[in-house]
Amino acid sequence: MIEVRELTKSFARHTAVKGIDFSVQKGEIVGFLGPNGAGKTTTMRMLTGYLPPTSGSATIAGFDIFRQSLDARRCIGYMPENVPLYEDMRVREFLRYRASLKGLNNRDAKRRVNEVIETCGLEGVRRKMIKVLSKGYRQRVGLADALVHEPQLLILDEPTNGLDPNQIRQIRDLIKRLSENHTILLSTHILHEVEMTCGRVIIIDGGQIKAQDTPQNLVAGMRAAGRVHAEISGDSGVIAPALQRMDHVKRVTHEIVEGDWSHYEILVDSGTDARERIHELASQYGWPLRSLHRKDPTLEDVFVELTRRD
């Protein structure tokens, strides 16, 4: 559905996207992740025809986005981070207007507007002015706009931006339902949502692709160190240095929980498990130990490892 090869975008002296390569297959939900300024939005704007590239190539459903721009754009439903809406129009009126702009005749426009209103859960607000809608409903209207011309591909830039947890869950469930009939490229900062929604992840930083794989494979192969958490009672000025001296321990941090109890986070080399040695050390010195567990790595750990600056 998407094929990108050596795609580059430069602005004056700054290169925002540096010769990236990736593909998205039909029917996939792919998370496109990166810190602020990484090149995500610039890439999406090039794919959707809003920005011309400096060099490289990309195709959407087989159409070259530069030489066959109109054909490519007909295959795309784009929802930008800040959804542009006409606030003085009613929801149904706005969607009919957008359908006409996208080339639908009156009969098809009426049918599709009814369908996307139902799909996006807008039945209760279809006659309301957009300016009175909540943030969650505005996002739904933006999504309905992206869907109205029946695109094969949805490109969604921060679709849950500014939503509360309940609204985020609703949009996540809606995206999952949409994936039955659409290919989806999704950009978001909520990595937990990516793990629950996306079958594959592309991480970009500094305009370059740092990794692309399933969330499970990225977590399994991450280079980041493991973390062990322990609550121990005693003099932290003695306990922390003793933990630090253990083999394969990279860093120990601690904070007081209550009284003499402190919480310790022990950063250890990847592939090691220090829990048994910590238990032995506590027994040896008579330190009361009331909790000891290892934190399993998450996609957030992978993201931080690949994009951190230190």
N, C-alpha and C positions, 0 to 999 in steps of 0.2 A: 504493500500500500504506500509506504514511504521509502524512498531510497535516496540517501544523502552521501555525496562523495566530495571530499576536499572543500567543503563549504566554508567560505571565509567572508568576513565583513569588517572593513576598516572604516573608522571615522577620523579624518585628519591624521593625527599621530598615534591614535589608539586603535589597536586591533581587538575588537570585541569577541569575534569568533575566528578560530585559527585552524582552518583546514580539517573540520570534523567529518567523521564517517559514522553513519549508523543506518539501520533499517528497521521498519516496523511492518510486521506481517498482518495480513487481513484477519480481523477478529481479535487481535491482541488489545489488551489495556497496558500501556507502557507509561511508567512514571518518568518524567524528565525533571531531574533534581539538580540543585546547585545553590550555593549561597547567593546573596544579593550581588549583582554585578558580574555573575559568572558567564553570562551570555545566553541564558535560557530564553528570555523574552525576545532578544534580537533574533535568535534562531527561529522562534515561532513566527515572528513577523516576516522573516524571509520566506518561510514555507507557505505562508498565507498570502503572499504578494504585496504586503504593506511596505516592505523594504527590498531594494534590489541588492544582490550580493556583490561583493568585490570580485570574487572568483569562485570556482567550484560548480557543482551541479546538484540538482535535486529533482525528483519526480514524485508526483502524487497520482496514484492509480494509473501509472504509466505515462502521464502527461508531464512534460518538462515545465517546471513552474516559471521559466523565463520565456521560452519560445511558444509555449501553449498555455499562457497564464489564465485566460478565461476558462478553458476546459478544466484546468487543474483546480481553479477556485470553485467551480461548480460542484466539485467532489468534496469540498471542505465546509464544515460548520465550525466557525471560530468564535470562541467566547473569551474576550480579553479580560485582564485582571480587573479593570474598572469598566464595568459594562456600560456602554453609552445608551441611554434610554431617553425618549421624549417624555418628560414628566407630565406634560399637559395633555397627553393622550391616554385613553383607556386601554387596558391590557389587550382586549380583543382587537380594538382599532389599530393599535400599534403593530400587532402581529400580522394583521391583514395588509397593512402598509408595507411591512418588511417583506412579506411574501410577494407582493407585487414588484418590489424593487429587485427581487431575486428571480424574476421572470415567470412566475406562476400566473396562469390565467385565472379568471374569477372563480371558476368551478373548482380547480385544483387548490387555489388559495383557501377557499372556504373549508374544503375537506381537511387540508393539512393544519389549518389553524385549530379546528375542532380537535384533531388528533393530538397536537402538541399541547394543547390546554389540558387535555385529559392525562397525557403522559407525564407532564410536569406538575400535576396537582394544582392547577390554577382555576379550577371550576368555580370556587368560591369567590374569586376576585376578578373574574373575567370582565366585569363591567366597571371595575373601580379605576380611578385615575392612578397612574403609576406613581405620582408624587406622594400618595398616602400609603404606599406599600412599605412593609418592613424590609430590612436588608435581605432576609431570607427569600421573600417573594420576588424581590428585584432580581436576585440571582437566578431564580426559576424562570423569570421572564427572559433573561439573557440566554439561558439554556434553550428555552423554547424557540427563541429567535434563531439560534444556531442550528436547530433541528428542522425548521419549517420547510426547507427546500429538499428534505430527504437526502442529506449528504452521506457518502460512504464513510467519511472520516470526520471525527470530532477532535478539535484541538482546543483544550480547555486550560487557560492560564489562571491559576489560583481560584478555582471555582468555589472554594469554601472560605475565601478571604472575608474576614469580619463577621463570620457566623458564630452563633453560640453552639455548644456541644450537641443539642438536639437537632438543630438545623444542619450541622455537619453530618450527623448520622443519616438524616433524610436525603441529603444530596449524595452521600456515598451510596446509599441503597439505590437511588435513581440512576447513578452512573453504572452500577452493576447491571441493572435491568437494560440500560441502553446498549451495553456491550454485547447483548444477544444479536443485535442487528447492525452494530457500528464498530469500526476500529477507533480506538481512543488514545490520544497522546495527551497526557495529563501532567501539568506542572503544579506543584504544591510544596509548602514548607512543613506540612503536617505529616511526618514520616510514618507515624502509626497508621494513618489512613492509607498510605502507599502500601504498607505491608499487607493490609487487609483487602486492598482493591486491585493492585497491579500484579500482573503475571511476570513482568520484567521491568527492570529499572535501568535508566541511563543517568550517570552522574557526570555533570560538567562543572569545571572550575577553571577560572582564568581563560575561558574561551576554548578549552580543550576537554575532550572526553577522558575522564579518569577511570571509569569502569562501566560495564554494562553486562547484566546477567539477571537471573531471577533473584528476588530478595533472599531466598533461602541459601542459594549458592554464594552470594556476596557475604552473608553473615558467616557461613561455614568456612569460607576462605579468607576471612579478614585478618589483617596483619596486626590489628590492635591488641594490646595486652589485655589479659583477663583481670577481673576485679573480685576480690574477696572482702566481705563485710563481716565485722566482728564487734560485739559489745563486750568489753572487758572492764572489770573493776580494779582500780589500783592507780599507782602513780604513772601518769601518762609520760612524764619525763624519763621514766625507766622503760616503760612498755614499748613506746614508739621506736626508740633506737634499737631495742632488742628485735622487734619485728623487721626493722630495716636491714639488720645484719643477716637475715636469712637468705639462703641461696635463691636466685631467680626473682627476688623482690626488687622492683624498680623504684617505687615510691610509697610512702606511708603518710596518710593524712588522718587527723583525728579531730573530734569535737566533743565537748562535754555534753552528756545526755541528762544526767541527774546525779547529784552527790558525787561519789567516786567513780561512777560509770561513765565511760566514754565510748563513742562509736568510732571505729577505725576502718578506713578504706585502704586496702592493701593492693597496689597495682603490681601484677606479676607478669612474667614473660608469657607470651602466647604458648598455649599447649601445656601449661603447668597448672597444678592445683595445690595451693599451699594450705588447704584446710587441715589436713592431718598434722602437718608440722606445727601449725599454730596451736592446735589442740594440745600437742605434746609439750610445746613451750609453756602454755598456760598451766598445765599440770606440773611441770618441772618447777616452776616458780611460785605455784600456789595462787595464781590469778583467777578469781572467779570469772567464769565465761558463761554468759547467758544466751548468746546467739552467735551462729557462725554459718554463713552461707556464701555461695558463689553467684555472682550476677551473670546470667547468660547474655552474650552479646546481642545487640539489636541492630536494625538498619541504621538507627541514629548513630551508634558507635562506628559503623562503617563510614557513614557520611562524614562524621567529625574526623576520623582518621585520614580520609582521602582529601579533605578540604581545609584542614587546620593549617594555620600559618606558622606555628612554632616549630 
